[in-house]
Amino acid sequence: MTEANRKAAIIGGGVIGGGWAARFLLNGWDVAIFDPDPQAERKIGEVLANARRALPALYDRALPPEGRLSWHDDMAEAVADADWVQESVPETLALKHKVLGQLSAMAPAHAVIGSSTSGFKPSELNADGARAIVAHPFNPVYLLPLIELVGDPETCARASGLLRDVGCHPLTLRKEIDAHIADRLLEAVWRESLWLVKDGIATTEEIDEAIRMGFGIRWAQMGLFETYRIAGGEAGMKHFMSQFGPALSWPWTKLMDVPEFNDELVDLIASQSDAQSGHMSIRELERLRDDNIVGMLRALRRTNTGAGGVIAAHEAALPAPVATDMPVTGDRQVPTSWTDYNGHMNDAEYMRAASDATDRFMEMIGADADYIASGRSYFTVETHVRYLAEVHAGDRLRTTTQVLDGAGKRLHLFHRLSRGNGTLAATVEVMLLHMDLATRATCNPEGIVAEQLSRMAAAHADLPAEGSGRHVGQRNKPAVEPA
């Protein structure tokens, strides 16, 4: 099968199964879902709605067209011709034995069969003859890239390639262990937190504040060991270990002791959680979570750090927009961070979209990072914007760029920003000058840049540029002649 028509079968919906469905579907895979729950289509539909709002907002390039989504009452029908089969049934070993055994018999031989289990080892999952690997995701699956893989090395290697194609970060464990890596770390924090609440040290809200106001932010971009390496100062990790190592023997932890999990503790935790977050519905909390994750991941993406590096690498592999009569210099979904209190795209973000389009156009003509490193570039000297239609979060925004003038040191561009339905949302006219970065003086471009500009200017000469002040077939100077 080609990448364009790969198929994933999701067995068991809910939050995790729905997240898997969204991850594959929004990356162009066909997705078949089997779930006997009569509410499955509604529940997964709500997860997909959140994913369509959030996942494309991570990228400045459009994701592939969605694959085909289908629902099945028969499990064998759902897994037919599948390249990936993901089991996300409840965390009961007997149930997983039954389902994974059936899937191993029904699924194509080439298909990866992954289990979303958060705790069971592959040897336990396959005790009755199944051929599954652990493919443990993190909620929301459509945004968080980490997938823990455990099991047959050859299958895990094949799974890693498929997961990278849909923007995930596969982490293959060196050996199997209960609860894998991340959940063991989370369990330690969870147990300590239960004691802090039970002993009256802190409320659920205060514990969450300790995480989100402090070390949670550090962990998001640097993890644990790299954070502690910095804590050791110039002397590094050895100094940190020698300074704080003795604390390991101090009575700071109750990791080997668990509070009695009785109704009293459950009611205490639940009541505090209700007081903390009960004013928002689960769907509102999910959207708030997604917006925050998108914002953090986009920040990390700009520095190619941590999970942001996964997004950047995935975006680089996405297909470039297909040009028509003019080059497409932008094709992306508008993130919520680009909207203001009126609910539509902020004025400044039109300029950002145009600036990104200018940068992309410069790359197209050869004025890229290597060209800039050689001591030449273009500087913007004048910009004119016309705001023609509202743009909202989640809208598809497509930018095309026309060369009005590319002669000599001047570069006169006309960007059209259109919504997905073809509505022209804005035009942005930009004048740039070619510069020598050493002397900071204007100069003429040479070589491939001059050749590409001449070719594009000739191709665009007879195209209309309504609102730019240029008439069809004529080259106008800008309103203000640059010095």
PEQUI-V415643 format. One line per field, one symbol per residue. ss: DSSP state (A for helix, B for strand, O for the rest). psi: psi as a letter, one per 40 degrees, with the letter a starting at -180 (. if undefined). burial: # if it has 9 or more other ideal C-beta (glycine too) atoms within 8 Angstrom, else .. A space follows every 50 residues. Layout:
ss: ???
psi: ???
burial: ???
This chain:
ss: OOAAAOBBBBBOOAAAAAAAAAAAAOOOOBBBBBOOOOOAAAAAAAAAAA AAAAAAAAOOBOOOOOOOBBBBOOAAAAAOOOOBBBBOOOOOAAAAAAAA AAAAAAOOOOOBBBBOOOOOOAAAAOOOOOOOBBBBOOOOOOOOOBBBBB OOAAAAAAAAAAAAAOOOBBBBOOOOOOOOOAAAAAAAAAAAAAAAAAOO OOOAAAAAAAAAAAAAAAAAAAOOAAAAAAAOAAAAAAAAAAAAAAAAAO OOOOOOOOOOOOAAAAAAAAAAAAAAAOOOOAAAAAAAAAAAAAAAAAAA AAOOOOAAAAAAAAAAAOOOOOOOOOBBBBBBBOOAAABOOOOBBOAAAA AAAAAAAAAAAAAAOOOOAAAAAOOBBBBBBBBBBBBOOOOBOOOBBBBB BBBBBOOOOBBBBBBBBBBOOOOBBBBBBBBBBBBBOOOOBBOOOOAAAA AAAAAAAAAAOOOOOOOOOOOOOOOOOOOOOOO
psi: iiddfihhhhhhbadddddddddddeeeiihhhhheheeddddddddddd ddddddedieihiiiiahhiihehddddeheidhhhhfiighdddddddd ddddddiidehhhihehediiddddedeeifiihghahhhdedhdhhhhh ahdddddddddddddfeighhhidiiihebcdddddddddddddddddee diidddddddddebddddddeeaddddddddeadeadddddddeddedei feifdehhihgiddddddddddddddeeeiiddddddddddddddddddd ddefhbddddddddddeiiiihibeihhehhiihideeiaeeeihidddd ddddddddddddddeegadddddeeiihhheihhhhhdiihiheihhhhi hhhdhfhaeihhihhhhiideehhdiihhhhiihihedefiiiiiibddd dddddddddedeiigheeehiheihiiidhhi.
burial: .....#########.####################....#..##.###.# #########.###...#.##.#..#.###..########.....###.## ####.###..#######..###..##...#.######..########### #...######.############..##..######.##..########.. ...##.##.##....#######....###..#...##.###......... ..............##.##..##..#........#######.######## #....##########..#..#....##############....##...## ########.########...##...###.#.##.#...#.###.###### ######...##########....#############......#.#...## .###.##..#..#.#..#.#.....#.#...#.
